């Protein structure tokens, strides 16, 4: 079935878990209900989601380290009858009245909240099955269907759970989930499984880069998702990876596209078979059309390259209006990251009482490098038009990220107020 760290879960053990869950008091009803799960135990999350799905009930999946009071509040907000917190034995009833959930049996999640208040978003199990089918078809078309996923991404997000774990199980492949992100365990798993496909977010890939460099290991395939890759990180991994892949999607639609054998750091590739993205050669908001379903506005700025593949330019909300001229943060970040000694950079909107919007940047240097704010500004003035050069540059030891690994420019902007 699957493996978590060094613990293998065969089908017999998995079935025993299903049988034990069926005996729990919480499930002694035939009424359709929604249950919340908040746990860092990968075995529990995978098995309990599967069980509830098989029952035809709904699940709200919460980040495993969410404090219990917050988890209860979110579960109540989502209309859950109870919360499984941490371990299977800790079940917190939330609704004593046995009311039927009239919504379609679904997987519910809250959006990341990078651009505002998190929203409750649900996708039916049928929608997830269709996504998994087309996801596997695309992997197989690129001869990646037999690769073993090594999942370093959180399985409390669709990226790790649906496209990582469940899609592999659907293909008859046993995924390996590594929790705790122990570098030694990660390296050992990669060495043991030559035909691997690593699922990770850019921030983790950046942290693991020195390990892979030191070990001189050749990676088979790497999928990055959850946030855009920087140009520097893409080039670093392309040099040591046979097949670089970027996965693009959103909570509302799941996986939208895969850029297999990436052409550039902003490559979003081609869409899955059940989805189309409305885009042309001119930069505009990418709109997702689910075939036979709804159309979604992504809030992402992009275009379609001559090759037909999608390209990502940035979040529309992140555009900085400097005296009427538009600045795309990703473009400035790409330039900063080409300066020798720079490890990571984030560019975001600042405000000035007279000038209005200004460009701000936080820059993290390599461990053995010494970078000054003035060096960064001088470099940008050589490579960019004046209006795109950051007015304010901060040299930091770390760039704050959300639990998903994403950077919230909105939160950085609020910190400047």
Secondary structure, DSSP 8 states (H G I E B T S, - for coil): -EEETTEEE-HHHHHHHHHHHHTSGGG---S--EEEEE-S-HHHHHHHHHHHHHHT-EEEEE-TT--HHHHHHHHHHTT-SEEEESSTT-EEE---S-----S-SEEEEE---SSSS--EEEEEHHHHHHHHHHHHHHHHHTT-TT-EEEE-S-TTSHIIIIIIIIHHHHHT--EEE--S--HHHHHHHHHH-SSEEEEE-HHHHHHHHHHHHHHT--EEEEEE-SS---HHHHHHHHTTEEEEEEEEEETTTEEEEEEET-SSTTEEEEE-TTEEEE--SS-EEEEEEETTS-EEEEEEEEEE-TTS-EEEEEEGGG-EEETTEEE-HHHHHHHHHTSTTEEEEEEEEEEETTTEEEEEEEEEE-TT----HHHHHHHHHHHS-GGGS-SEEEEES-----TTS---HHHHHHHH-
